Amino acid sequence: MAVATGEEMKEGKKGYVPYEECMQENSWAAWIIKGGFYKYRWRVLRVGHISLGGLALGRIVVAVLLITILALMAYLMRDKDESSGGLATFAMSITMATVPKNSILNILFGLPFERALQWHKMLAIFSLMLGYFHGFVAVGGMKKWDGHHLTGLILVIAMHLMVATSFYKIRRHLYDWFYKIHMFLLLAVFVLALLHGAGGAFVFGGGLVAIDWLIRGIIKYRLRKNSRTVHLSTIAPGLLKLSFDRGIFNYASGQYMFIVIPDISILESHPFSFSSSPYQKTVTFHIKVLGDWTKRLEQLSSPEGKDVSVWMHGPYGAPGVDLHNHKYSQVALISGGIGVTPMNSVAN
């Protein structure tokens, strides 16, 4: 979005914009926030990229801040019987706050979704440990078993199942099942937390998740009104191609689009890099069959090809190197497997 298109480059306009001035994947923010904000945010936060012993300074600061907040909460609630429960619910709220794609945290701090997921995984395990600790404390001081203890027990079990069904091999090979189970257990945790008396602590994290779902729904609605018909074909076993006439569609080499195919699922959008160049008349995406969604896409396709309706949003991203203004006499493009697609776009 922040790189000039082929037509603009022919007219002599600026062809390269540094990464720190580029917008990210937040479509809603792109409607409101202009590129200058991202440039100055980068300048303020770039100190967080300083490496200390292999760890980014930003990560260390965030980790210390979270530990300090938890320690402060534990001190302030030291005379309360349910202080351990407050720590557990706070940790769960922060865990949920790290997962929305459309998050104020992403806008303010430029935290990519993939990086936020790393924090989400670590905080989820930490929250579960605090949940177990709270359970041991509650059982130790229990005078009689009641409904409050029952909801707490089921809540910890639901959290445990969320973690247990989220390991890499399960997500990699059974992603659809993982996602459905994760969403069901998330709703169960919400309800159980309310019944257990811990609902107030979920306002922050749960509120961000609810806003994210709302924004995604609005974006899908807007995309549905601007659907596009593309040609889907199988060009080799396990390799598919989506293509359509470029027309007035503008993009830059190295960028990517999020694609939704309603015939498969209106709930799933997946990013794919352009394999064509902005100078070509046909826009193409080459897709390798790797998971559940791409396997269903392969079932829709055929060697002869067929037309399918798609919803697309983007393009996003920008090259990290200036390839447009002849700054370098030689450029080496290195990729592996299907990673050749953006390289093909740049080379053409």
N, C-alpha and C positions, 0 to 999 in steps of 0.2 A: 504494500500500500504506500510505502514511503519512497519507492524507487520509480523513476520515470519509465514510462513504457517505450516500446520501440518507436512509435510514432512521435513521441515527445523528443526522443533522442535525435530523430531525423531533423526536427525543427530547432535543434541546438540547445534544448533545455537541459538543466542539470540531470545527469544520469545516475548519480550515486549519492546516497544520503547515509551518513554513518549510523551504525546500529543504535546508538543512544538516542537518535531522533526518530526512531521507527515505532509505530504503534504495535501493540501486541494483539492477542486473540480476543480481546473483549470488544465485541461488536458494539455493544451498547455504549461503551466508553468512547468509541471512535465517533459516535454521533455527537458527543458532548465536549470531549476533551481534545484539544488540538495538539499538534506535534510538539510545540514548544515546551509543553509540560513535561513530556518524556525526556527531552534533552536536559532540562534542569534537574529533573529527578535523578537522572543518571549521574550528573555531576555531584550531587549531594551524597548519593549512596555508593559511589564507586569505591570509597574507602573500605566498604564491606567486602570487596573482592581481594583485598590484600591477603596473601597466603601466610599463615603462621604454622609451620610444621606440617604442611599439607592440608590444613583446614582453613577455610575462608574465615576472615575476621567476623563477617556478618553472622555466620553460623554460631561462632563462639559467643557473640554478644547475645543472640536470641536464646541460646541454651542457658546462659548465666541468668538472663532476665527471667525466664520461666522458673528456674530453680529458686531464684530470689522471691518471686511472687508466691510460690508454693510454701516456701519456708516462712514468709511473713504471714500467710493465711494460717499456717499451723500454729504460729506463735499467738496470733490474735484469738484463735479459737481453742487455746490450750485448756481452758476451763469448761468447755462444753463437751457433753458426751458424744455428740455426733460430728465432732470436728473432722474426723477421718472421712466421713461421708461428704462433707463440703469440699475437701481436697479432691476426692474422686470425681465428683460432678463437675468441678471446675476444669479438671484435666480432660474430661470427656467433651466439655463445651469447646475447649481449645482444639481438641482433635477434630471435631466437626467443622470448625472454622477454617481448617487448612485444606479442605477438600473441594469447595465450590470453584468451578472454573470462572464464573462471573463474581468475583469477590473484590471488596474494597481493599483487602490486603494485597491483592495482585496489582491494583491500580497504584496504591501508595508506595509499595516497596518493589514493584517489578518482579515479584516472585513467580517464575514460570510454573505452570500447573504440574509438570513432571517433578520439579524440585519440591513443590508443596506436598506432593504425594509421599516423598521420603519422610518429611516431618509427620505427615498423617500416620504413617506406619509406625514410626517410633513412639509417637504420642499415644497411639491406640494400645500398644503393649504396656506402656507406662500407666495408662488409665486402668487397664485390666488389673495390673498389680495393685494399684491403690484400691480398686474395688474389692479384691480379695482381702486386703489389709482391713478395710472397713468392715467386711463380713466377720473377720476374726475378732475385731474389737466389739462388734455388736453381739456376737455369740457369747463372748466372755462376760458381758454385763447383762445378759438376757435373764429376765425373771420368769417369763412365760412366752410361749410361741404364739404369735398372732399374725394377722394379715400383713402387717408392716414388714415382718421378717420374711414372709412368703414372697411378697413382691420384690424385696431386695435379692432373695435367692434366685428368682427367675431372671431378674435384671442382670445379675452377674453371669448366669448361664448364657443368656442371649449375647452378652458382650464377648464371652469366651467363644461362642459359635461364630461370631463375626470375624474374630481373629483367626480361628482354626480353618475357616473356609476361604481365607484370603491369601494363602501361601502361593508362591509364584507358580508352581506346577499346576495348581487348580485354576488360577487365573489364565494361565497360558493355554491350557488344553480344554477347559470347560468355562470359558469366559461368560457365556450367556447364563449358565446356571449360577456362577459366582455372582453376577450382577443382580439377578432376580432375588437370590437368597440374601444378599447384602442389603438391598432396598427393603425387603420384608422385615429383616431383623432390625434395620434402622427405625422403621415405624414402630416395631415392637418395643424398642428401647425408649422411644419417645413416650409411648403410652405407659409403660412400666415406671418410668421416671416420674411421671405425673402422679401415678397411684402411690408411689413410694414417698412422695413429698419432696422430690428433688427437681421438679420441673422448672423452678425459677432459675436454676443454674444453667439451664439449657437455652435461655433466651438468646444469648449472644451467638453461640455456634449454630443452634437450631434456626435462629432467625436468618443467618447468612445462607444456610442451606435452602430455606424456603424462598428467599429472594432469588437465589440461583435457579431454582426450578421455575419460578415465575418468569425470569428473564429468558430462560431457554424456551419456554412455551411461547413467549411473544416472538422470539426470533424464528421459531419453527412456523408460526402463523404467517409471519412476513415472507418467509421463504416459500411457503405453500402458494402464496399469491403470485410468486415470480418463478414458478417451476420452469425447467428447461428440458427439452427432449434431446437426448444424446444417443450415439450409436455404441452399443456394447458388442464386443466380439472376442472370441478366443483365438489368440494368435499362436499359441503353443500350449502343451499340457501344463496347467498350473500358472499360465500367464494370460492376463486379460488386458483389454484396451478400451478406454472410454474416449470418445472423440466427438467434436462438434465444430461447426464453422465459427471462426473467431468473430467475424462481423465487427462490431464496435467494442467487443470485450477486450479490456486492457489488463495486462499483468506484466511482471518482470521475471527474467530467468532466475531460478532459485527459489521462487515463491511456491506456496501451496494453497490448496482449498480444502474446506471441510465439505464433505459430500454426504447427503442423505438420499437413500433410494427407498421411496415409500413401499415398493413391492417387497422389500425385505423387512424394513422396520422404520417407522417414523421417529422412533426414540433414539436411534443410533446415528451419530455423525462421525465420520472418520476422515482424517487428514491425508491428502495425497499430493505429492509434488508434481508440478507440471513437467512433462517429458518433452514438450514442444517448446519452440522458441517464440517470443513475441513477434518475430519477423515472419513466421509462417502463417498461412491462411487457416490452418486447422489446429485447434487446441486438442492436445492429447494427454491422457494419463495412462501410464502402464502400471498394472496392479498384479502383484504376486499373490497367489492363493496360499494363505498362511494360517488363518483362523476360521472361526465359525461364520463370521459375516462374509468373508471373501469366498468361502466354500458355497454359501448360498448364492452369492453373486455369480459364481461359476456355473451353478445349476440354471441360472436364468439365461446364460449366454450360450452361444453356439459358434462354430467356425464361420458360418455364413453371416452371423451377426443379427442383431435386432435392436429396435429403438426402445428405450426405456425413459421414463420420467425421473428426473433428479431434482433435488433442492441443493443449492450450493451457496456457501457464504465464504467470503474472502475477496481477493487473495490476501494472504498474510505473509509476514517475514520479509527479509531482505538479505542480500549477500553481505558477508562480513568483510569483503575485499572489493575494492574499486576495480571492476573489470571493464568499465565502459569508456574510460577516458584515455586509453592507451598508456596507462601509468607503468605497466610492466610489459617487457618485450616477450617474455615467456611465462606461461602459467601451466602448472601441472595439476590435473584433475584426478583425484584418487578416490575410488569407491569400491564397494563390494556388493555383488548380487543386484537386487532391485534398487539399491542405493545409486545406481547409475542414472536413474531418471533425471534428477536435477542437473547432473553433469551433462547429460545429453542436451538439456535445455540451454545450458550455458555454451556448450560447444557449437551449437547451431546458431 
